Every structure is written in structure tokens, then in C-alpha cells.
């Protein structure tokens, strides 16, 4: 038995089950259009990953302040980051870069803070996603 690489530029299917017409997709779209890092984190108490992709570990830097360390580095620090968290006692929380620390190719620091007075809060569900190019 031999192992090798399967390379192709376009993925094509007849889609006979649904429309009986051929459908195709450029494989570069699949590679470039997918999320390269994502996580869902329990940020309360001893932090713990609920699930993740391309995250090797998390650091707890204090109340509501975390690092996500990447398993595979990004090719540069010009990637897109977005995150979400919940609402507690009618207070909305946002996730931002923290301490003015710019993202790096190997990790990102982020914080859960109230939208009205920027106080940090540990949250039970902290979600993040990064789009960009992996090195």
C-alpha cells in the first residue's frame, strides 16, 4: 500500500440527487474561506476548553483576560478576530484585544468586558474565531 497526496484544483459533483446538474467549487475557496482557529472556552474558575480547533492551550491572565495559543502559527498577525460571550444580569459583555497587545502569529490576548464601563468579568462561555492564513 502506498500513501501520497491527492491534488486537484476543482471539486466537481453531478448533484444528481437534487438538481441533476453539475456543481463545482474551486478548492482554493475551500482552503481560503474556512476558519483557521476557533474555540469555546469555560472562562470561570479554572479555565478549560470546551472545544477548539488549532488551539494548543489557553492562559488565564486574570479576571476576564485570556490568551489563546495556536497549535499552528498564522502566516502574519494581520488576521481577523471576532468573539462572543453571554449576557449576565442584564449586562452585555464584549470581547476585545486586551492591554493594547497586538495579536501575534502564535497567540492572541483577549478580554471579556462590560460594554458600559469596561470592567472585566470571567464568563462561562467565551467563543472566538480567527480568519486568515496559516503559516
Residue pairs with C-beta under 8 A, 6 or more apart in sequence:
8 27
9 26
9 27
9 28
10 24
10 25
10 26
10 27
11 24
11 25
11 27
11 30
12 22
12 23
12 24
12 25
13 22
13 23
13 24
14 20
14 21
14 22
14 23
15 21
15 22
15 23
32 133
35 53
35 129
35 130
35 131
36 54
36 74
36 79
36 130
36 131
36 132
36 133
36 134
37 52
37 53
37 54
37 55
37 68
37 70
37 74
37 128
37 129
37 130
38 52
38 53
38 54
38 55
38 127
38 128
38 129
38 130
39 49
39 50
39 51
39 52
39 53
39 55
39 58
39 68
39 126
39 127
39 128
40 49
40 50
40 51
40 52
40 125
40 126
40 127
41 47
41 48
41 49
41 50
41 52
41 58
41 66
41 68
41 125
41 126
41 127
41 128
42 48
42 49
42 50
42 124
42 125
42 126
43 60
43 64
43 66
43 85
43 112
43 122
43 123
43 124
43 125
43 126
44 122
44 123
44 124
45 122
46 60
47 58
47 60
47 66
49 55
49 58
50 125
52 68
54 70
54 71
54 72
54 134
55 68
55 69
55 70
55 71
56 69
56 70
56 71
57 69
58 66
58 67
58 68
58 69
59 66
59 67
59 69
60 66
61 67
61 98
61 109
62 120
63 120
63 121
63 122
64 111
64 112
64 113
64 120
64 121
64 122
64 123
65 98
65 99
65 109
65 110
65 111
65 120
66 109
66 110
66 111
66 126
67 107
67 108
67 109
67 110
68 107
68 108
68 110
68 128
69 106
69 107
70 105
70 106
70 107
72 134
72 135
73 105
73 106
73 134
73 135
74 105
74 106
74 130
74 132
74 133
74 134
74 135
75 105
75 132
75 133
75 134
75 135
76 105
76 132
76 133
77 102
77 103
77 104
77 105
78 132
79 103
79 130
79 131
79 132
79 133
80 130
80 131
80 132
81 97
81 103
81 108
81 110
81 128
81 129
81 130
82 95
82 128
82 129
83 95
83 110
83 126
83 127
83 128
83 129
84 95
84 127
85 93
85 94
85 95
85 112
85 123
85 125
85 126
85 127
86 93
86 123
86 124
86 125
87 93
88 121
88 123
91 114
91 115
91 116
92 114
92 115
92 116
93 112
93 113
93 114
93 115
93 121
93 123
94 112
94 113
94 114
94 115
95 110
95 111
95 112
95 113
95 126
95 128
96 110
96 111
96 113
97 103
97 108
97 109
97 110
97 111
98 109
98 110
98 111
99 109
101 109
103 109
105 135
108 128
108 130
110 128
111 120
112 120
112 121
112 122
112 123
112 126
113 119
113 120
113 121
114 121
